[in-house]
Amino acid sequence: MRPNPLSTALCTAIALGLVATSLPSHAQALKQPDAPAASATTAAAIASKADEPVSLDDIRNFTRVYQIVRQAYVEKLDNKTIMKAAISGMLSGLDPHSEYLDKEGLDELDEDTTGQYGGLGIEVLQVDGLLKIVSPIDDTPASRAGIKPGDTILKIDGKLIDAQNIDESFKKLRGEPGSKITLTILHEKTDKPVDMPLVRERIAITSVKVRELVPGFAYIRISQFQEDTTSDLDKKLGELIAKNGAQKGAVLDLRSNPGGLLTAAVGVSDAFLDSGNIVTTKGRLPDANLRFDAHPGDLLHGAPMIILTDNGTASAAEIVSGALKDNHRALTMGRRTFGKGVVQTVLPLDDEHAVKITTARYYTPNGTSIQAEGIKPDIPLADLAVNKADTPPQLIGSEADLPNHLVNEKATVDEQSTGDDEGKLAMEDYALSQALNVLRGMALNRPTTAAK
């Protein structure tokens, strides 16, 4: 087993792509994305250190607005509903990632961490009152329907998204497996919405898939970063190498990966590094200032790597991309990443309520903040598709097609894929086919060594 890059205390407190820190009771097991606060950090502890008193005028104005809503709003609201709306509004006005979590929200957070829930399999974000798709998750109703990163949800079951009640829209996306829902989607770079009838499923995400593209070249797909992602990677890549031998190179596919746990992002980065910094976080709280470094032990023993990225590569996936890119361990290829370079911490209020709040920015090993900028790929690729050329068949394509040709007395079977196989891969996934071509070139310049 590789050494755990996080201390025991921090393991229960930190997380990325989604959120982070330890929570009481049923939420105690949560370790989420973007969160650098130690387990002792609580909302009450932070509140007690407030260094500036709230203005009495501001308190009076808040009270007046509260009473106006309570007495004049078109529908009668109880105090609990009004206060929840006030807290939610305060947090959502800070940035797109801070929010107030009730028991239902904490349960959803737990589901995201473990990768099991009833829904459609999409990561969404509120942007200017709209629901934007960060990325669909592999092999889910959303991905099979053709929903793409950058798409916008305009309506749910025929009702327009309510910017004033965005939480309700989030909740509608989840539900009992087998239940039906219709999303009105506006695809990126189009102006014609389309209705997509979908059926919710039990989303049980296997975050790591490993196979050989061609003999000697591995394909590693990580769809999001969950509690078991690092151990799953160790196991599946180890089994592949044990079966097929040391790999000459590998493609790490992080396209449309919305993020996940910081612990998993650090663990995956560490799996391919022998040394060097992975990520640092910096915030106002002392516990928000953290540094994570790699330990000896590279699963691929230095074999070249290509990381595939796109505009759906976000948060924890950007941590891994930045760590391997800045340490010159891998080339990034594809499109610029999403640009979520901030860290959230989940601070418990009581057993059933918490605040998820942005507490830090994270920095790649080169000291770069990718917030709202993303990671620019080393090799840019447009979002292209390849189609088979419409040309007449050739009767003679090589010497072997000529009548009475001499047979090669030392003919061997090509261990690599055929030209037809290459063409098929290019038509199925142009970016992946280009990554394999570059990877082969990189492998040619590396001396052949036995696996350690």
N, C-alpha and C positions, 0 to 999 in steps of 0.2 A: 504493500500500500504506500502511496505517496504521502508525504507529510501534509497535514491540513494547514493551508496558508492562513487560516483564521484561528485565533485563540478560542477556547471553549466559551468564554463570556461573550465574545463578539459573534460567534456562530448563531446565537439565539437573538442577536440584535440587528444584524445587518442584511440588507438585500437590495437588488438593483432593478432594472427594467420595469418592475411594477412598483415596489415600495420597500419598507423595512422595519426592523427592530422587534423586540420581544413584546408579547401581549399577555394579559392575564387569561386564566381559565382555558376555554377551548381554543383560543387563538395563540396559546403559548408556543405552539410548534411553528408558527409563521417565521420565515426568514426571507424577506423580500427584497426586491430590486433597489435601488437607489438609496439605501439608508445607512448612514454612518454613525448612528448614535449608540452608545454603550447601553447595556440592559438596565442600568440603574437610572438612565435618563427617563423622566416622565414629564407629562404636561404640567403637573403641579410643581415639580422641581424647577422647571424653566420659568413658570409664571412667578415663582417666588423671587426670581432674580431680576424682575423688570427694573430697568434703570431710569425710566421716565414715567411719571404719573400721567394718567389719562386726564385730559382737559375736562373740567366740569361742564363747559359749554358743549363739548362733544357728547358727554353723557346725557345732557338735557335734550339735545337734538335726537339722539337715539331713542330716548324714552318717548319723545313727542311722536316720532315716526311710528314707533311700536303701538302707541295708543291710537293713532290715526288708522293704521291697518286693522287693528282690533275692532274699531267702532265703525269704520266707513267702508271697508272692503265689501265688494258685492256679495260675497258669501261669508257666513259666520265661520271663523276659525278659532280653534282653541289655542291657548297660550303655548302649548308644546309645539304645535305645528308652526306657529309664527317664529318661535325661537330657533327651531331647526332651520327654517328658511333663512333667518338672519345669519346664523353661523355658517351655513353652506355658502351663502352669498359672499361673506367676508373672505372665505378661503378660495372660492372659485375666482374671485376678483384679483387674486395674487398672481396666479399662473395657471396653465392648463392641467397641472398635475397635483396640486394641493386640493384636498377635499375632506369633508366630514364623513366619518364612517359609523353607521349604526350596526346593529347585530347582523343585519342582512348584508351590509357592505363588507363586514369582517368575514362572513362566511364565503362571500364571493372571492375575497382576497385569498382565503385558504384554498379555495378550489383552483384558483389560478396557479398557486404555488405547487399543488400536487398534480395539476394537469387533468382534473376530472370534474366535469360540470355538465349541466344540460343547457345546450345553446347551439350557436351557429358556427363557432370557431373563428371569430374575428376579433382583432384588437382595434378599438376605436378611440378617438380622441375628440374632445370638444374644441372646435376652432371657430370663433366668431359666431357662436350660437348654432353651428352645424356639427353633425357627426361625420368626422373624416375617418376613412379607413387607414390605419397604420399598416396593417398586413392581415391577410387571411392565414389561418394555420393549415398546414398540409393535410389533405385527405379529410376535410370537414365539409359540411354543407356549403359554407361560404366559398371555399376554394373550388369545389366541384362546379358551382354555379358560375364561376368566372369573375368573381369579385376580386379587384386588384388594389394594391396600395395606391393611395391618392384619390380613390373613389369617394363620393359623398353620399350619405344616406339622407334623402330629402323627406321621405315619408315612411312610417311604419303602419302597416295595415290601413293604408289610405289616409292617415292623419299626418299632417305636417309636423315636423320636429318643432317642439316648443322650446325656444331658447331660454324661457323663464323657468322651465321645469325639465331641464336636460336629464336629471337623474332618473325620471320616469322612463325616458327613452332608453337609457342604458339598461334599466331593469327589463324592459320589454324584449330585449334581444335574447335574454335567457328565459328558460322555462322548461317544462316537463318534456322529456324525450318523446317524440311522436306528435307533438303539438305543431300546428301550422302557423306560418307568419309570412307576410308579403312585404318585401322592402322595395321602395322606389329608389333606384340607384342612378346617380349621374356619374358616368365614367369620366375619368380625367381626359381632358382635351376633346370632349364632346359637349354638345349643348342639348341633347335629346335624352331625357330620363327614360329608364326602362323599369318595368315592374318585374321583380324576381320572386316567385313563390318558393318558399323554402320550408323544410321540415326540420325542427330541432332534433338533435341527437344527443346521446350521452357522449360528450367529448372526453375521450381518454387518450391523451396525447402521449405517444412515444416520441420523446424529444430527439433521440439519436438513431439514425439509420446509417449503416456502413455496408459497402459492397465494392467490388472491383469494377472499374470502368472498362479496362482492358487488363490483361495480365501484368501485374507489377505496379499498377496505379490505382490507388484507393479513392473512393468517393465517400466523403463524410458529410451527412446532412444533419444539421441541428436546427430544429424548427422553433424551439424556445428553450430558455434556461430554467430548469426545474430542480427540485431537491436531489433527484437521482441522476442528473445529466452527466456529471463527472464520472461517477462509478459506471454508468451505462456506457460511456465512451471508452473507458479503460477496458471493460469486458468485451465489447463488440469489436473494437479495433484489435485487441489482443487475440481474439478468436480468428479474425481474418488473417493476421500475420502467422499464427500457428498453422493454419490450414494451407495458405498460399505462399508463405515465405516473406522475407523482408520486402517492403514496398520501395519502389524507386522514387515515388512521389505521391502526393495526395492533394485532392481538391476539397477544401472545407467550404461548404455551401451555407452561407448565412443570409441568403436572400429572403426577404419577407419574414425575417425573424424579429418579433416585436420586443425581445428582451427577456427579462426574468430575474432570477436571483443573482445578487452580487457574488455570493459564495460559489455559484456554478460558473459564472463568468471568469472568476479568478482561477478556479480549478481547471477549466478547459484551457485557459491560456498557459497555466503551469504545466499542463500535460505535454505541451510542445516546446517548452523552453527549459534550458539548463540553468539559466541565470538571468539577472536583469529585473528591472522594475516592470510591474504589470499595470498598476494604476495607482493614483493618489487622489484623495478627496480633500477639499478645503472648504471650511465653513466658519461661522462665527462661534459655534460651540466648540470647546476643546475636544469633545468626543467625535466631532465631525471631521477632524484632521487625521486621516489615516493613510498608510502606505502599505502596499502589498507587493512582495517580491517573489520571484520564481525560485524553485528548488531544483537541484540536479535530477535529471531523469526525463528524457524526451522519448515519447512513445514511438516516434518515427526515426530516431537516431540521426537527426539532421537532414533527412531526405527533404527535397524541396517541396514547398507548399504554395498553392494558389488559394486565396480567399475570394469567393464570389459575393458581391454586395449589390444592393439596389436601394431605392429610396424607402423601402420597407425594413431595411436593416437598422434597428434602433436599440438604444439604451445598452443593455448588457451585451448585445451582439456587437455594438460599437466598441465596447471595452476590449473584447477579444480581438477585433480587427485592428484597433489602435495598438494593442500590446504586441501582436505578432508583426505588424508593419514597422513600428518604431524600433523594435529589436532586430530588424532585418532578418526575421525568421520566415516571413512569407511575403509574397506580392499580393496586393489587392487588385481585383479586376471587376469591372462592371460599371455601376453607377454610384454617384455620391450617396452617402448614407443619410439617414433621417435627421440626425443632429440633435439628439436628446442627451445633453451633457450635464444634467443636473441630477442630484441625488435626493430621494425622498425618505423620510423617517416616519414610521408609524408610532405615535405617542399615545399610550392608553389614557383615557379619562376615567373609565371604570371597566367592569367586566364586559359590557356590551357596547361601548362607545370609544372611539379613538379619533385622532386627528392625523391625517397623512399630509405632511408638510415638507416642502423643499427646504433642505437644511445645508446643502453643499453643492459645489460644482466638482466634477471629476476631471482629471487631467491624464492624458496619455503619457507614456514614458518620456517623450520629448518635452513635456511640460505644456502641451497644447490643449486648450479647451475647445471641444468640438460643438459646444452649445450653439444651436441655430445655424451651424455651419456644416456639420457632418464631416465625414472623412472622404477626401477626394481619392479615387482609385489610382493606383500606379499605372494601370492600363485601362483607360476608359473604353466602354463598349456601349453603343446605342442599343435600345430595346428593339432588336431586329428578329425577323423570322426568315427561315430559309425554305424555299420551295424548289422542287425538282424541276430542272430545265425541260422545256417541251421540245425535245430534239428527237429526230428519227433514230431508231436503233441502228447500231453499227454491226455489220456482219463480220468485220475484221478489226479487232481492237488491240491485238498483240501478235507476236510471233507464233504463239501457241495456237492461234486461230487459222494459220496458213496450212493448206494441205501438204502432207508429207514432211512436216517440220521435224527436225531432229529433237529427240527427247533429251532433257538434261539428266545425265547419269547420276547426279548427286542432288536431285530435287528434294527439298524438305518442305514440310508444312510450316507456313508462316505462323509463328506463335502470337503475333499481334492480330488485331482485328482486320478484317478485309476492308476494301474501299467502300463496299456496300454498307458495312457496319458503320463506317465513319460518316457516310452520307446520311444514314438513318439518325445517328446521334445529332448531327447538325440540324436536321429538320425538326427533331423533337425538342432540342434545347441548344440554340446557337451559342449562347454564352458558355455553356458547359463544354461544348466541343472546342471552342477557342481556348478555354482554360486547359484542356487536355493537351492541345497542341503546344502551348507555351510550356507546360509542365514537362513534356517530353524533351523539349530543347534544353530546359534547365537541368534535367537528369543526365543529359549527354556530357555535361561539363563536370559531373561529379564522379570521383573515383568510386568504383564498386567496392563496398566493404561488407563484411558479414555483420549481421545483427548482433548487438551486444547481449 
